[in-house]
Amino acid sequence: MKVIEQLAFQKKLAALIEGGKARIKHTGQIVELKRVSEHGISVVSFRTGGEYFISNKYLEPVYSVH
């Protein structure tokens, strides 16, 4: 795989995906992404319940490999 292809692949992986999971950078808590906005705000759902707005800069995508 060429370096350019690797960089393009990393950009795809670095995106927050609606319906996926993300980790809050400061706490390490895993949340579900209900809605993702290009304006920098996402709606997240916690396991304990409730949906909240959170800035995308505090979230990092979580990927599971099966």
C-alpha positions as CSV (number, residue, x, y, z in Angstrom):
1,M,0.0,0.0,0.0
2,K,1.4,3.4,-1.0
3,V,1.8,6.2,1.5
4,I,-0.9,8.3,-0.1
5,E,-3.3,5.3,0.1
6,Q,-2.5,4.9,3.8
7,L,-3.1,8.5,4.5
8,A,-6.5,8.4,2.7
9,F,-7.4,5.3,4.6
10,Q,-6.6,7.0,7.9
11,K,-8.7,10.0,7.1
12,K,-11.7,7.6,6.5
13,L,-11.1,5.9,9.8
14,A,-10.7,9.2,11.7
15,A,-14.3,10.2,10.9
16,L,-17.1,10.0,13.5
17,I,-19.9,7.8,12.1
18,E,-23.6,8.2,13.0
19,G,-24.8,5.1,14.8
20,G,-21.2,4.2,15.7
21,K,-19.3,4.5,19.0
22,A,-16.9,7.1,20.2
23,R,-14.7,7.7,23.3
24,I,-14.8,10.9,25.2
25,K,-11.1,12.0,25.3
26,H,-11.1,13.4,28.8
27,T,-12.9,10.6,30.6
28,G,-12.4,7.6,28.4
29,Q,-16.1,6.8,28.5
30,I,-17.6,5.0,25.5
31,V,-20.8,6.6,24.1
32,E,-23.1,5.9,21.1
33,L,-23.3,8.6,18.4
34,K,-27.0,9.4,17.7
35,R,-26.4,12.3,15.3
36,V,-23.2,13.8,13.9
37,S,-23.1,17.3,12.6
38,E,-20.5,18.9,10.3
39,H,-20.8,22.0,12.4
40,G,-18.9,20.4,15.2
41,I,-21.6,19.2,17.6
42,S,-22.8,15.6,18.0
43,V,-25.7,14.1,20.0
44,V,-24.4,11.2,22.1
45,S,-26.2,8.6,24.2
46,F,-24.7,7.2,27.4
47,R,-25.3,3.7,28.6
48,T,-26.9,4.9,31.7
49,G,-29.4,6.8,29.6
50,G,-29.9,10.3,28.3
51,E,-28.9,12.1,25.2
52,Y,-26.6,15.1,25.3
53,F,-24.8,17.5,22.9
54,I,-21.0,17.3,22.9
55,S,-18.4,19.0,20.8
56,N,-16.7,16.8,18.2
57,K,-13.3,17.9,19.3
58,Y,-13.8,16.0,22.6
59,L,-14.7,12.7,20.8
60,E,-12.5,10.1,19.1
61,P,-14.0,7.2,17.0
62,V,-13.8,3.7,18.4
63,Y,-13.5,0.8,16.0
64,S,-14.1,-2.9,16.7
65,V,-12.2,-5.4,14.6
66,H,-14.0,-8.8,14.2
